[in-house]
Amino acid sequence: MKLPDGDKVKQIQIEEKLTTYILKEDHKDGRHKARLFKSILGVNLDSKNLLVEALLKIAKVDVTIL
């Protein structure tokens, strides 16, 4: 399955979502995700670039593997 508009995803969109919500350990709703990313992938706000690059690459691939 192709990710809709995956080729239009911008790096700033991903960074904003990660830094303001998903990787923010003191966010009311995001802190649980932050703990998950840190414990399983070792990714936190300091190492978010690794995740940003991977998500950009995945978004632009023609086929999404489920």
Phi and psi in degrees as GROMACS dihedral restraints (atoms count N, CA, C in turn):
[ dihedral_restraints ]
;  ai    aj    ak    al  type     phi  dphi    fc
    3     4     5     6     1   -83.7    20    10
    4     5     6     7     1   136.9    20    10
    6     7     8     9     1   -72.9    20    10
    7     8     9    10     1   120.0    20    10
    9    10    11    12     1   -58.6    20    10
   10    11    12    13     1   129.0    20    10
   12    13    14    15     1    56.1    20    10
   13    14    15    16     1    26.3    20    10
   15    16    17    18     1   -60.1    20    10
   16    17    18    19     1   -29.3    20    10
   18    19    20    21     1   -75.3    20    10
   19    20    21    22     1    -9.7    20    10
   21    22    23    24     1  -100.2    20    10
   22    23    24    25     1    -0.9    20    10
   24    25    26    27     1   -65.5    20    10
   25    26    27    28     1   134.9    20    10
   27    28    29    30     1  -109.3    20    10
   28    29    30    31     1   145.2    20    10
   30    31    32    33     1   -56.8    20    10
   31    32    33    34     1   -40.4    20    10
   33    34    35    36     1   -62.1    20    10
   34    35    36    37     1   -33.7    20    10
   36    37    38    39     1   -62.9    20    10
   37    38    39    40     1   -45.4    20    10
   39    40    41    42     1   -67.5    20    10
   40    41    42    43     1   -45.3    20    10
   42    43    44    45     1   -60.0    20    10
   43    44    45    46     1   -43.3    20    10
   45    46    47    48     1   -62.8    20    10
   46    47    48    49     1   -43.5    20    10
   48    49    50    51     1   -64.3    20    10
   49    50    51    52     1   -40.2    20    10
   51    52    53    54     1   -69.9    20    10
   52    53    54    55     1   -44.3    20    10
   54    55    56    57     1   -79.6    20    10
   55    56    57    58     1   -25.1    20    10
   57    58    59    60     1   -99.8    20    10
   58    59    60    61     1   -10.4    20    10
   60    61    62    63     1  -143.2    20    10
   61    62    63    64     1   -68.2    20    10
   63    64    65    66     1   -66.0    20    10
   64    65    66    67     1   -40.0    20    10
   66    67    68    69     1  -103.1    20    10
   67    68    69    70     1     8.9    20    10
   69    70    71    72     1   -89.7    20    10
   70    71    72    73     1   107.6    20    10
   72    73    74    75     1   -68.6    20    10
   73    74    75    76     1   -17.1    20    10
   75    76    77    78     1  -105.4    20    10
   76    77    78    79     1     9.9    20    10
   78    79    80    81     1   -79.1    20    10
   79    80    81    82     1   136.2    20    10
   81    82    83    84     1   -52.4    20    10
   82    83    84    85     1   -48.0    20    10
   84    85    86    87     1   -97.4    20    10
   85    86    87    88     1   -30.9    20    10
   87    88    89    90     1   -80.4    20    10
   88    89    90    91     1   -17.2    20    10
   90    91    92    93     1   -60.3    20    10
   91    92    93    94     1   -32.3    20    10
   93    94    95    96     1   -68.4    20    10
   94    95    96    97     1   -39.4    20    10
   96    97    98    99     1   -67.0    20    10
   97    98    99   100     1   -39.8    20    10
   99   100   101   102     1   -59.9    20    10
  100   101   102   103     1   -43.8    20    10
  102   103   104   105     1   -64.4    20    10
  103   104   105   106     1   -38.6    20    10
  105   106   107   108     1   -64.5    20    10
  106   107   108   109     1   -49.3    20    10
  108   109   110   111     1   -61.2    20    10
  109   110   111   112     1   -38.3    20    10
  111   112   113   114     1   -70.3    20    10
  112   113   114   115     1   -44.6    20    10
  114   115   116   117     1   -74.1    20    10
  115   116   117   118     1   -36.1    20    10
  117   118   119   120     1   -90.0    20    10
  118   119   120   121     1   -44.3    20    10
  120   121   122   123     1  -103.5    20    10
  121   122   123   124     1   -13.4    20    10
  123   124   125   126     1    72.8    20    10
  124   125   126   127     1    22.7    20    10
  126   127   128   129     1  -104.4    20    10
  127   128   129   130     1   129.8    20    10
  129   130   131   132     1  -136.3    20    10
  130   131   132   133     1  -170.2    20    10
  132   133   134   135     1   -59.6    20    10
  133   134   135   136     1   -33.7    20    10
  135   136   137   138     1   -70.1    20    10
  136   137   138   139     1   -26.5    20    10
  138   139   140   141     1  -115.8    20    10
  139   140   141   142     1    24.4    20    10
  141   142   143   144     1   -63.6    20    10
  142   143   144   145     1   -25.4    20    10
  144   145   146   147     1   -58.8    20    10
  145   146   147   148     1   -35.2    20    10
  147   148   149   150     1   -61.0    20    10
  148   149   150   151     1   -45.1    20    10
  150   151   152   153     1   -70.1    20    10
  151   152   153   154     1   -39.3    20    10
  153   154   155   156     1   -59.6    20    10
  154   155   156   157     1   -47.9    20    10
  156   157   158   159     1   -61.2    20    10
  157   158   159   160     1   -43.0    20    10
  159   160   161   162     1   -65.1    20    10
  160   161   162   163     1   -43.0    20    10
  162   163   164   165     1   -66.5    20    10
  163   164   165   166     1   -38.5    20    10
  165   166   167   168     1   -63.3    20    10
  166   167   168   169     1   -42.7    20    10
  168   169   170   171     1   -64.0    20    10
  169   170   171   172     1   -44.9    20    10
  171   172   173   174     1   -64.4    20    10
  172   173   174   175     1   -40.5    20    10
  174   175   176   177     1   -62.5    20    10
  175   176   177   178     1   -28.4    20    10
  177   178   179   180     1   -94.4    20    10
  178   179   180   181     1    -4.9    20    10
  180   181   182   183     1   -75.6    20    10
  181   182   183   184     1   143.1    20    10
  183   184   185   186     1   -66.1    20    10
  184   185   186   187     1   -32.3    20    10
  186   187   188   189     1  -118.8    20    10
  187   188   189   190     1   131.1    20    10
  189   190   191   192     1   -97.7    20    10
  190   191   192   193     1   126.0    20    10
  192   193   194   195     1   -96.8    20    10
  193   194   195   196     1   124.0    20    10
